[in-house]
């Protein structure tokens, strides 16, 4: 299997540790790091030690300056050391959450490049791939990020292959989309290190009855996501999702799903409790909100990318839906960058 083979290459080449020596993970956490992903990763390592009765893994938490770091949930974690105060680790995973795309720290990027030159295994979860890309250590490697950031990532780094997989392992680079996928990734790595029996026992301890392969798509299929099995309605919603920037008319959507306009209206009212036009507008606004909170595009660019004819029209619709302007919402969520009108 491609991912297993890749993991073997990543995690085993140049590995000269004695058989009894634990594998050390170094975690570099940046402000607003995703607590769920980090907790999943550490929990798998701790449980591997507990079930095996041996110290198979240990870990250290790093920050750029050695100071405490606050997760996206608001909880603060004390670091063990600064990146310059430890021997260069052979394996490091970066945790970055909302706002990771805007992280800038020349010292951190230089440290990552040095690790790359030394042949270290370097990885990331959620938006940590942005840091790897900015540091220049993803060149020529396949990677993934959280699905909300894929479009922005591709636009920012057109020369890097990014996928919507749960996780990607490409030689000595390991990237993960985050959330529950971090658990799948770590179970995969434990299975590679110490066998499927141990990984299965860890999964069972976590009541995790389906360990997913890395090449699974991040997003749940539309029918499961919506809890609807009416093919006509699903066809209409899919057409809307595929035409955010260039919205279709309701007549065009009616032709796509092969139902008359009145039947289309009834389907949306029956299953979704709203008119097709209202659902479509809400879908575009939700997409716009993700772009505002997870990217650096101007408000005008976001408006045009989600099918609104002007920034002023977009702002009126946005305020009606969310109770605040696009600019205020972006600032409220902590994206305090200079914004274009």
C-alpha positions in Angstrom: 0.0 0.0 0.0 1.4 3.4 -1.0 1.1 5.1 2.4 2.5 2.2 4.4 5.5 2.0 2.1 6.0 5.8 2.4 5.7 5.7 6.1 8.4 2.9 6.3 10.7 5.1 4.3 9.9 8.2 6.4 10.1 6.7 9.9 12.8 4.0 9.4 15.4 5.3 7.1 18.6 6.5 8.9 17.1 5.2 12.1 20.0 4.0 14.2 18.3 4.0 17.6 18.8 0.9 19.9 15.8 -1.4 19.9 14.9 -0.3 23.4 15.3 3.4 22.8 12.0 5.3 22.7 11.1 7.3 19.6 10.9 11.0 20.5 8.4 13.4 19.0 9.0 17.1 19.2 5.9 19.2 19.0 6.2 22.8 17.9 3.1 24.6 18.9 2.1 28.1 17.7 -0.6 30.4 19.0 -4.2 29.1 18.5 -2.9 25.6 18.0 -5.7 22.9 17.6 -6.1 21.3 21.0 -8.1 18.4 19.7 -5.4 17.3 17.2 -2.6 17.8 19.6 -4.4 15.8 22.4 -5.2 13.0 19.9 -1.5 12.7 18.9 -0.2 12.7 22.5 -2.9 10.4 23.7 -2.0 7.7 21.1 1.7 7.9 22.2 0.8 7.7 25.9 -1.6 4.8 25.3 1.0 2.9 23.3 3.4 3.1 26.3 0.6 2.1 28.7 -0.6 -0.9 26.7 2.8 -2.2 25.8 4.2 -1.7 29.3 7.2 0.0 27.8 8.3 3.5 27.0 8.0 3.2 23.2 7.6 7.0 22.8 8.4 10.2 24.6 7.8 13.8 23.6 8.7 17.4 24.2 6.7 20.5 23.6 8.5 23.5 21.9 7.6 27.0 21.2 9.6 29.6 19.2 10.7 31.4 22.4 10.1 28.8 25.0 7.2 30.6 26.5 3.7 29.3 27.1 1.3 28.9 24.1 -2.5 29.3 24.1 -4.7 26.9 22.1 -7.6 28.0 20.0 -9.8 26.9 22.9 -8.2 29.5 25.2 -6.3 26.9 27.3 -2.6 27.7 27.9 0.1 25.1 27.8 3.6 25.5 29.2 6.4 24.6 26.8 9.4 22.5 27.7 11.9 24.5 25.7 12.5 27.0 22.9 13.5 25.7 19.5 17.1 26.9 19.9 17.5 25.3 23.3 17.3 21.7 22.3 19.4 19.4 20.1 17.9 19.4 16.6 15.1 16.7 16.8 14.9 13.9 14.3 11.1 14.2 14.2 9.0 17.3 14.7 5.3 17.9 14.2 3.9 21.5 14.0 0.5 22.3 15.4 -1.3 25.3 14.0 -5.0 26.1 13.9 -7.0 29.1 12.7 -4.7 31.8 11.7 -1.8 29.5 11.0 -1.8 30.7 7.4 -0.7 34.2 8.6 2.1 33.0 11.0 5.4 34.7 10.3 8.6 34.0 12.3 11.9 34.1 10.6 13.7 32.2 13.4 11.2 29.3 13.2 11.4 29.1 9.4 15.2 29.1 9.5 15.1 26.3 12.2 12.8 24.2 10.0 15.0 24.6 7.0 18.0 23.5 9.1 16.0 20.4 10.2 15.2 19.7 6.5 18.9 19.9 5.6 19.7 17.4 8.4 17.2 14.9 7.1 14.7 15.2 9.9 11.1 14.0 9.6 9.0 17.2 9.5 5.3 17.2 9.8 2.3 19.3 10.6 -1.4 19.1 11.4 -4.3 21.4 10.3 -2.8 24.7 9.1 0.8 23.7 10.1 1.4 23.0 6.4 1.4 26.7 5.8 4.5 27.1 8.0 6.3 24.2 6.2 5.5 25.8 2.9 6.7 29.2 4.0 9.9 27.7 5.3 10.5 26.1 2.0 10.6 22.5 3.2 7.6 21.2 1.3 9.0 21.9 -2.1 8.7 18.7 -4.2 6.5 17.0 -1.6 2.8 16.2 -1.5 0.8 17.5 1.4 -2.6 18.2 2.8 -4.3 20.9 4.9 -7.8 21.2 6.5 -10.4 21.3 3.7 -11.4 24.9 4.6 -7.8 26.1 3.7 -7.2 24.0 0.5 -8.3 26.7 -2.0 -6.3 29.4 -0.3 -3.2 27.1 0.0 -3.3 26.2 -3.7 -3.5 29.9 -4.6 -0.6 30.8 -2.3 1.6 27.9 -3.2 0.8 26.8 -6.8 3.9 24.7 -7.1 3.1 22.5 -4.1 0.8 19.5 -4.6 -2.0 19.7 -2.0 -4.7 17.1 -1.6 -7.9 16.8 0.3 -6.8 13.5 1.9 -7.0 12.9 5.7 -3.2 12.8 5.9 -0.3 12.5 3.5 3.1 10.8 4.0 5.6 11.7 1.3 9.1 10.5 2.2 10.2 12.6 5.2 7.2 14.9 5.2 4.0 14.1 7.2 1.0 16.3 7.0 -2.5 15.9 8.5 -5.8 17.7 7.9 -6.4 17.7 11.7 -9.3 16.9 13.9 -10.1 13.2 14.2 -7.7 12.5 11.2 -4.8 13.1 13.7 -5.9 10.0 15.5 -6.0 8.0 12.2 -2.5 9.2 11.3 -0.9 8.3 14.7 -2.5 4.9 14.7 -1.0 4.3 11.2 2.4 5.4 12.4 2.2 3.2 15.6 1.2 0.2 13.4 4.2 0.9 11.2 6.6 1.1 14.2 5.2 -1.7 16.4 2.6 -3.7 14.5 -1.1 -3.7 13.8 -2.0 -5.5 17.0 -0.8 -2.6 19.2 -2.4 0.0 16.9 -5.7 -2.0 17.1 -5.5 -2.2 20.9 -5.1 1.6 21.1 -8.0 2.2 18.7 -10.2 -0.2 20.8 -9.2 1.7 24.0 -10.4 4.9 22.3 -13.7 3.2 21.1 -12.4 4.1 17.6 -13.9 1.2 15.6 -12.9 2.4 12.1 -9.3 3.5 11.4 -9.3 5.3 8.2 -6.7 5.2 5.5 -4.9 8.5 4.7 -6.2 8.7 1.2 -9.8 9.0 2.3 -11.4 12.3 1.5 -11.8 14.7 4.4 -15.4 15.7 3.8 -18.3 13.4 4.4 -20.4 12.5 1.4 -23.2 14.9 0.6 -26.0 12.5 1.4 -24.5 11.6 4.9 -23.6 15.2 5.6 -27.2 16.3 5.0 -29.0 13.2 6.2 -31.1 13.2 2.9 -31.4 10.4 0.4 -33.6 12.2 -2.2 -31.4 12.2 -5.4 -33.1 15.1 -6.9 -32.5 17.4 -4.0 -28.9 16.2 -3.6 -28.3 17.0 -7.3 -29.6 20.5 -6.8 -27.5 21.1 -3.7 -24.4 19.7 -5.4 -24.9 22.0 -8.4 -25.1 24.9 -5.9 -21.9 23.8 -4.2 -20.1 23.6 -7.5 -21.2 27.1 -8.6 -20.4 29.4 -5.7 -18.4 32.0 -7.7 -20.8 31.9 -10.7 -24.2 31.2 -9.2 -26.8 29.3 -11.4 -30.3 30.6 -11.8 -33.0 28.5 -10.2 -34.2 27.6 -13.7 -30.7 26.2 -14.5 -30.8 24.2 -11.2 -34.2 22.9 -12.0 -32.9 21.5 -15.3 -29.9 20.0 -13.6 -31.9 18.0 -11.1 -34.6 17.3 -13.7 -37.6 18.6 -11.7 -40.0 21.5 -12.4 -39.5 24.7 -10.5 -42.5 24.1 -8.3 -41.3 20.7 -7.4 -37.9 22.1 -6.6 -39.5 24.6 -4.2 -41.4 21.9 -2.5 -38.4 19.7 -2.1 -36.4 22.4 -0.4 -39.3 23.4 1.8 -40.0 19.8 2.8 -36.4 18.7 3.6 -34.6 21.9 4.4 -37.4 24.2 5.6 -36.5 27.1 3.2 -36.7 28.2 -0.4 -33.9 27.2 -2.8 -32.9 30.8 -3.2 -32.5 31.2 0.5 -30.5 28.0 0.8 -28.2 29.0 -2.0 -27.6 32.5 -0.6 -26.8 30.9 2.8 -24.4 28.5 1.2 -22.5 31.3 -0.5 -22.4 33.3 2.7 -21.0 30.4 4.7 -18.3 29.9 2.1 -17.5 33.7 2.2 -17.3 33.5 6.0 -14.8 30.6 5.8 -12.7 32.6 3.3 -12.7 35.7 5.6 -11.7 33.7 8.6 -9.2 31.4 7.0 -7.5 33.6 4.3 -6.0 36.9 3.5 -8.2 37.9 0.5 -9.7 41.4 0.6 -13.4 41.7 1.3 -14.1 42.6 -2.3 -12.2 39.5 -3.5 -14.2 37.4 -1.1 -17.5 39.0 -2.3 -16.7 38.3 -6.0 -15.4 34.8 -5.3 -18.8 33.9 -3.7 -21.0 35.4 -6.5 -21.9 38.8 -5.1 -21.9 41.7 -7.5 -20.3 44.2 -5.2 -18.7 44.6 -1.7 -21.6 46.7 -0.6 -24.2 44.1 -1.6 -22.1 41.4 0.0 -21.8 43.4 3.2 -25.6 44.0 3.5 -26.3 40.3 3.0 -23.6 39.3 5.4 -24.8 41.6 8.1 -28.3 40.4 7.7 -27.1 36.8 8.2 -24.5 37.2 10.9 -25.4 40.4 12.7 -22.1 42.2 11.9 -20.1 43.4 8.9 -17.5 41.2 7.2 -14.8 43.4 8.5 -16.0 43.3 12.1 -16.5 39.5 11.9 -12.9 39.1 10.7 -11.5 41.3 13.5 -13.7 39.6 16.1 -12.2 36.2 15.2 -8.7 37.5 15.7 -7.6 38.1 12.1 -6.1 41.5 12.9 -4.4 42.2 9.5 -4.8 45.3 7.4 -7.9 44.7 5.3 -8.7 46.1 1.9 -12.2 47.6 1.4 
